Amino acid sequence: METFSQPPPELGNQYTRDRLLRSYLSRALPADVRASIEPQLMEMGELAGGPLYGFQRADRGNEPILTSWDAWGNRIDQVEHTPLWRAAEQLAAQRGLIAIPYERAHGEWSRVHQFALVYLFTPSTDVYSCPLAMTDGAARTLSASGNCELMERALPHLTSRDPRQFWTSGQWMTESIGGSDVGLSETRAQQDADGRWRLYGRKWFTSAVNSQMALTLARPEGNPAGGKGLALFYLETHDAGGALNNLSVNRLKDKLGTRKVPTAELTLQGTLAIPVYGLSDGVKNISPMLNVTRTWNSVSAVSYMRRAIALARDYAGKRVAFGAPLAKKPLHVDTLAGMQAELDAAFHLTFFLVEMLGREDAGMLRDAEPDLWRLLTPIVKATTAKQCVAVVSEALECFGGAGYIEDTGLPMLLRDSQVFPIWEGTTNVLSLDALRAVAASAALPAFGKCVHDLVAGAKDPRLSSASHEAQHAFTHAQRWLEAATARGTESVEAGARRFALTLGRTLGLALLVRHAQWSLDNEGDERALAAAVRFARHGVDLIAADDGSGESGLLADA
Ligand SMILES: Cc1cc2nc3c(=O)[nH]c(=O)nc-3n(C[C@H](O)[C@H](O)[C@H](O)COP(=O)(O)OP(=O)(O)OC[C@H]3O[C@@H](n4cnc5c(N)ncnc54)[C@H](O)[C@@H]3O)c2cc1C
C-alpha cells in the first residue's frame, strides 16, 4: 500500500538565506569589517543549518544527568552535559563567541560581530546561549571591577578560544524567597578563622551548574537587610584537586523547556568565595552582568523567531493543501508575512541595542547615550521576549498537527522560547526597571529624539504613515507618563508594562522605517518597507486610555 509522506522542512545555510541579517550588516557595518567577518558568518550559517541542526535533532531525547554519589559512597554531584552541549562548548570557544568583544579586533563593531555569530549559533544548540550569556556577563563584570587578582585569575579562561582552557560562569542570584525581589536573599557570608569568606545558604535556580566559576550574592554578617546589604562574590565551584567547593547539588529542576540546560538547586555549606568589589551594594554591582545577559536574551529571542519562521517558510513550499502549496495560499502567506514583520522589527531593535553595547565597551557613548542605553536594555529584552513567544507559537500552527508532535523538534522551540520572558527579569520587573531608568535622567527625551531622527530620513511616501505612527506612539507614551505621575505611584506602576512595550515597539518601528528607506535606496528591495507598513498595522501604541478607574477590581471573585 502506498502512503503519502511529507518531506521535512530543511534549513540550508542560515547566513546566505537570511535576507534580514545580510541587509542589516550591509547597512550597519563598515565595508572592511563586513568583508573580514563574512567568512565566519558563512561558516557558522552552514553549520547551523546543516551538520549542527542534524546533530541537534539526533540529540533531541538526551538530557543532562546528575550523578550524586560514586560507587564507593562519596558525594560527587557530577553533571554530564548531552553530546550536543559538549560540542557546542567546543565550538563556542573556538569561534570566539565570548572572546570576540574582549579581543575587540573591530573596535565598536565587535559586539555586532559577536552577536551576528551568536544569532546563527543559538537555535541549533538548544540554549547553550544560557551559559555563554552568563560567561560574557561575568567577564564584563570582572573587567569593570578593577579587582586585578580576579581579573588575572578568571578573564584569560572566560575569554579563551582554547576549549581546554575555556571556562563558563554561573550567575547565582535567585533564592526561593525572592527571584525578582533579590534583596530578600538569605545567603550569609562569614569570615572564617583564616579571614577567608565562606557562604551559607540555598540558591534556587542555578543554570550552568557545570561552570567552573560563578558570581553570586550573599549578605556579609552584620550587614543590613535589602539589596544594599548584599555583596557580590566570586567563587570557583571546585578546588584544585577537583573536589566541590563545599556545596551540594540538591537536584536538577524538571522544566517545561530548556531541558538541555542543567538548572540546579544548590546548598552552599561554607563555600569559599572572594568579594568582587567591597562588602555591600551587591545588587548594584552585579548590574554589568545583567546588561549583558539581557542583551543575550534579546539576541536569543530573535534567533528563535528566525528559526521558527525559516522552518515554516520552507514547509510552506512543500506542503500541498487544496491543490497548491501553502506558499501559494494568500491567507497562509499573509500569516507568514505578519510573523516576518514582527521578526524584522525585533531584529533591528536588538541589533540597535547590540551596537550601543559595543559603543559602551569602547567608551564611546556620549551625552545622553548612557541614559538611553540604560533604558533600552530592559525594554528591548522585555519586548523581544514577548514577540518571540507569540511568533514561535504561530509558527507551530503553520505546520498544523506536525507542529504539535515532539519528534518534529518543533514543540521544543516553543517550550524553550517561553523562558525568554521569565529569566533575566520578568516583563513586569523589567517594565518597572524602565520606569526607574527614565526617572531623573535624560533617557526619555533622548529616546524621543532618537525616534524622530530615525524616521526623519524616510522620503518614500509609503513610509509616511508608519513614521507618523512611531512619533505618535512615543508622544502618547510620554503624555501618559506625565498624567499617570500626577495621579500617583499606583497609576504609574499599573501602566508600566504598557509603557515599556510601547516604547519597545515604537523604536522597533522607527528602526524599521530607517532601514526600509536605506534598503529601497541601496538594494532596490521593498521587503523592509512591507515589514514596516505591516508592523505599524499590528499595533505599536499599547497604552490604552487610562481613566484611573482601578482595573484591579476585575480580579474580585465575588
Ligand atoms: C529555566 C530557568 C533557569 C534559571 N536560571 C537562573 C540562574 O542561572 N540564576 C539565577 O539567579 N536565576 C535563574 N532563574 C530564575 C529566574 O531569574 C527567576 O525565576 C525570575 O527572576 C523570577 O523570579 P521568581 O521565580 O522568584 O518569581 P517572582 O519574583 O516571585 O515573580 C512572580 C511574578 O510576580 C511578578 N512580579 C514580581 N514583582 C513584581 C512587582 N513589583 N510588580 C509587578 N509584578 C511583579 C513577576 O513579573 C512574575 O510574573 C532561572 C529561571 C528559569 C525558569
The ligand as a Gaussian input file, in Angstrom:
#p B3LYP/6-31G(d) Opt

LIG

0 1
 C       14.917000      27.768000      33.268000
 C       15.308000      28.792000      34.278000
 C       16.651000      28.981000      34.573000
 C       17.033000      29.939000      35.500000
 N       18.371000      30.101000      35.766000
 C       18.743000      31.008000      36.702000
 C       20.127000      31.185000      37.050000
 O       21.013000      30.557000      36.467000
 N       20.452000      32.065000      38.003000
 C       19.509000      32.801000      38.657000
 O       19.868000      33.600000      39.513000
 N       18.196000      32.663000      38.358000
 C       17.788000      31.794000      37.404000
 N       16.459000      31.643000      37.093000
 C       15.474000      32.326000      37.910000
 C       14.782000      33.494000      37.247000
 O       15.675000      34.541000      37.005000
 C       13.620000      33.884000      38.174000
 O       12.690000      32.817000      38.136000
 C       12.968000      35.170000      37.773000
 O       13.847000      36.244000      38.007000
 C       11.657000      35.418000      38.539000
 O       11.830000      35.259000      39.917000
 P       10.840000      34.321000      40.754000
 O       10.849000      32.983000      40.124000
 O       11.197000      34.396000      42.199000
 O        9.404000      34.952000      40.517000
 P        8.727000      36.126000      41.365000
 O        9.736000      37.184000      41.607000
 O        8.020000      35.530000      42.510000
 O        7.652000      36.664000      40.317000
 C        6.336000      36.110000      40.181000
 C        5.503000      37.063000      39.321000
 O        5.367000      38.290000      40.013000
 C        5.680000      39.353000      39.149000
 N        6.239000      40.436000      39.943000
 C        7.263000      40.369000      40.818000
 N        7.467000      41.574000      41.378000
 C        6.564000      42.413000      40.837000
 C        6.247000      43.792000      41.010000
 N        6.940000      44.550000      41.854000
 N        5.228000      44.318000      40.302000
 C        4.542000      43.569000      39.421000
 N        4.781000      42.274000      39.210000
 C        5.779000      41.693000      39.914000
 C        6.662000      38.794000      38.151000
 O        6.643000      39.537000      36.950000
 C        6.117000      37.385000      37.973000
 O        5.115000      37.404000      36.996000
 C       16.053000      30.715000      36.151000
 C       14.700000      30.530000      35.845000
 C       14.329000      29.595000      34.921000
 C       12.868000      29.410000      34.613000

